Each structure stands twice: as structure tokens, then as C-alpha cells.
Amino acid sequence: MTKLILFNKPFGVLPQFTDRGSETKRPTLSNFIDLPGVYPAGRLDRDSEGLMMLTNDGKLQARISDPKYKTPKTYLVQVEGDVAEENLAMLQQGVELKDGLTRPAEVERIDDPELWERDPPIRVRKSVPDCWLKLTISEGRNRQVRRMTAAVGHPTLRLVRWSIGDWSLEGLQPGEWRADE
């Protein structure tokens, strides 16, 4: 029987079950999920928050995480600065990164979303405005969203993956998970 777990990964949690890279124990998925036989379908950096999916089905894991399937992933992104229309257009057309041109993204400015407080909070500079974007990509390069926003002059301050395909974080607080039936 296929298991699919939707998990709201808090900031600072490693997207794996064990911490092999540090003398000090950092929080991992095992601090929140005690289900044998499920594995992450894709990654979400330690300094990012939001939806991670875990499954015991290798084909489903590949369909979710392999870029060839072009599964859309939607992020709520707080960026430094006031993003102009021409910068949004650059993201919509694709951005040249060191590892090549990204696929076009769907992106729009949004009002500040109603999210949980982040611990620790982002750094705030009174002299520099910020704004929120809703950005959807269909590939998953390493730190892609952060690199895309930086490439158009707006470094990411906070990154929350809200959805993968039709699955979303709706109703999940940080550290909570639910099985998708």
C-alpha cells in the first residue's frame, strides 16, 4: 500500500532522517516523523520552510522529484526590494544562471501571506523595503528560486514551498504532517 506523507518542514530542519555532517546534532526529519519505510521525494534546503513529501513508492517519488516530469512547485518568497514589472518579466521568461537558462516561471506579486512566525525571524533593514512573490517553477535545480531572485536583483529573505502539484500545506503548521489518502 502506497504511503504519501505531507510535511510542513520548519526552518533549520535538515531534509533527511540523519545528520551526518555536523558535530552538533541538528534537527532532522526523524525529530518529527516516526514512520518506517518512507523517504523524501525531493529536497528542501535547511534554510527553507514548507511542504516536503515523503513516500514508500519509488515511482511516485520519481514523479514528484524528477525534473523530467515537470511537476509544478509553488513558493511564497519574501525578497529584498520592491520588485518592478521588468524583473517579474525576466523571471517569467527564464533567468540565466551559471548552470544555464531556467524554464519560464509563473510569478506574481502578492500581499503579505498569513504565515506562522519564523524562528529565528528574518533580518529586517528599515532602509530596504521587501515584498512577497508567488513563484511557480517546473524544475528543481539546487537552490533555484534563491538564485533566480538574486539574478534579477532581489535576494530571497524567506522561502516557503506552499505546494507541489495538487498537494499543498493547507492546514499544516510547522512540524506537522498528515497522510494523504
C-alpha positions as CSV (number, residue, x, y, z in Angstrom):
1,M,0.0,0.0,0.0
2,T,1.4,3.4,-1.0
3,K,2.0,5.9,1.7
4,L,2.3,9.6,1.0
5,I,3.1,12.0,3.8
6,L,2.8,15.8,3.5
7,F,5.1,17.5,6.0
8,N,5.5,21.2,6.9
9,K,9.3,21.4,7.3
10,P,10.3,24.1,9.7
11,F,13.2,26.4,9.1
12,G,16.5,24.9,10.2
13,V,15.5,21.2,9.8
14,L,17.6,19.0,7.5
15,P,15.6,17.4,4.8
16,Q,16.8,13.9,5.7
17,F,16.4,11.4,8.6
18,T,20.0,11.6,9.9
19,D,22.6,14.3,10.3
20,R,25.9,13.1,9.0
21,G,27.6,16.4,8.6
22,S,27.9,18.1,11.9
23,E,29.3,17.5,15.4
24,T,26.3,19.3,16.9
25,K,23.1,17.4,16.3
26,R,20.8,19.4,14.0
27,P,17.1,18.7,13.8
28,T,16.2,16.2,11.0
29,L,13.0,14.6,9.7
30,S,13.3,11.9,12.4
31,N,12.6,14.6,15.0
32,F,9.1,14.9,13.5
33,I,8.2,11.7,11.6
34,D,8.5,8.2,13.0
35,L,7.2,6.1,10.1
36,P,9.3,3.3,8.8
37,G,9.9,2.9,5.0
38,V,9.1,6.4,3.8
39,Y,11.7,8.6,2.1
40,P,11.7,12.2,0.9
41,A,10.5,12.9,-2.6
42,G,12.9,15.7,-3.4
43,R,14.7,18.1,-1.1
44,L,14.0,21.4,0.6
45,D,17.1,23.3,1.9
46,R,17.7,23.7,5.6
47,D,17.1,27.4,5.4
48,S,13.8,27.0,3.5
49,E,10.4,26.1,5.0
50,G,7.3,24.4,3.8
51,L,6.0,21.4,2.0
52,M,8.1,18.2,1.8
53,M,6.6,15.0,0.6
54,L,7.7,11.5,1.7
55,T,6.6,8.2,0.3
56,N,7.3,4.5,0.2
57,D,6.7,4.3,-3.6
58,G,9.8,4.8,-5.7
59,K,7.8,5.6,-8.9
60,L,5.8,8.2,-7.1
61,Q,9.0,9.6,-5.5
62,A,10.5,10.0,-9.0
63,R,7.3,11.5,-10.5
64,I,7.3,14.2,-7.7
65,S,11.0,15.0,-7.7
66,D,12.4,14.2,-11.2
67,P,12.5,17.4,-13.4
68,K,11.6,15.4,-16.5
69,Y,8.0,15.2,-15.1
70,K,7.8,19.0,-14.7
71,T,5.7,18.8,-11.6
72,P,4.9,22.4,-10.6
73,K,6.2,23.6,-7.3
74,T,4.8,26.9,-5.9
75,Y,6.8,29.0,-3.4
76,L,5.9,32.1,-1.3
77,V,9.0,34.2,-1.5
78,Q,9.9,37.2,0.5
79,V,12.5,39.2,-1.3
80,E,14.6,42.3,-0.6
81,G,13.5,45.4,-2.5
82,D,10.4,46.4,-4.4
83,V,10.2,44.1,-7.5
84,A,9.5,46.0,-10.7
85,E,7.4,44.6,-13.6
86,E,10.5,44.2,-15.7
87,N,12.1,42.0,-13.0
88,L,8.9,39.9,-12.9
89,A,9.0,39.6,-16.7
90,M,12.6,38.3,-16.5
91,L,11.5,35.6,-14.1
92,Q,8.6,34.7,-16.4
93,Q,10.8,34.4,-19.4
94,G,13.6,32.4,-17.7
95,V,16.7,33.5,-16.0
96,E,20.3,32.8,-17.0
97,L,22.1,31.1,-14.1
98,K,25.6,29.6,-14.0
99,D,24.1,26.2,-14.9
100,G,22.0,27.5,-17.8
101,L,18.7,29.2,-18.5
102,T,15.8,28.3,-16.2
103,R,12.4,27.3,-17.6
104,P,9.9,30.2,-17.5
105,A,8.3,30.7,-14.1
106,E,4.9,31.8,-13.2
107,V,5.3,34.7,-10.9
108,E,3.2,37.5,-9.3
109,R,3.5,40.0,-6.5
110,I,1.2,39.1,-3.6
111,D,0.1,40.7,-0.4
112,D,1.9,39.6,2.7
113,P,0.7,36.0,3.3
114,E,-0.7,34.9,6.6
115,L,2.1,32.6,7.7
116,W,3.4,31.4,11.0
117,E,6.3,33.3,12.6
118,R,9.7,32.1,11.6
119,D,12.2,31.1,14.3
120,P,14.6,32.8,14.0
121,P,12.9,35.8,12.3
122,I,14.4,37.2,9.1
123,R,16.7,40.1,9.3
124,V,14.8,43.4,8.7
125,R,16.5,46.5,7.5
126,K,14.4,49.6,7.9
127,S,16.0,51.3,4.9
128,V,15.3,48.5,2.5
129,P,11.8,47.5,1.6
130,D,10.7,44.0,0.9
131,C,7.8,42.3,-0.9
132,W,6.3,38.9,-1.4
133,L,6.1,36.9,-4.6
134,K,4.2,33.7,-5.5
135,L,6.5,31.8,-7.8
136,T,5.9,28.5,-9.6
137,I,8.7,26.5,-11.3
138,S,8.6,23.1,-13.0
139,E,12.2,22.1,-12.4
140,G,14.2,21.7,-9.3
141,R,17.8,22.9,-9.5
142,N,19.8,23.3,-6.4
143,R,18.7,26.5,-4.6
144,Q,17.0,27.5,-7.8
145,V,14.4,30.0,-6.5
146,R,17.0,31.8,-4.4
147,R,19.4,32.0,-7.4
148,M,16.6,33.3,-9.7
149,T,15.5,36.1,-7.4
150,A,19.2,37.1,-6.8
151,A,19.8,37.1,-10.5
152,V,17.1,39.7,-11.0
153,G,18.5,41.9,-8.1
154,H,16.2,40.7,-5.3
155,P,17.8,38.4,-2.8
156,T,15.4,36.0,-1.0
157,L,14.8,36.7,2.6
158,R,12.3,33.9,3.3
159,L,11.3,30.9,1.2
160,V,8.2,28.8,1.9
161,R,7.3,26.0,-0.5
162,W,3.5,26.1,-0.5
163,S,2.6,23.3,-2.9
164,I,3.8,20.5,-5.2
165,G,1.4,19.6,-8.0
166,D,-2.1,19.4,-6.4
167,W,-0.7,18.9,-2.9
168,S,-0.4,21.8,-0.5
169,L,0.4,22.9,3.0
170,E,-3.1,23.9,3.7
171,G,-3.9,23.3,7.4
172,L,-0.4,22.2,8.4
173,Q,1.6,24.1,11.0
174,P,5.4,23.8,11.0
175,G,6.4,20.4,12.2
176,E,3.0,18.8,11.5
177,W,2.4,16.1,8.9
178,R,-0.5,14.2,7.5
179,A,-1.0,11.2,5.4
180,D,-2.6,11.8,2.0
181,E,-5.3,9.2,1.3
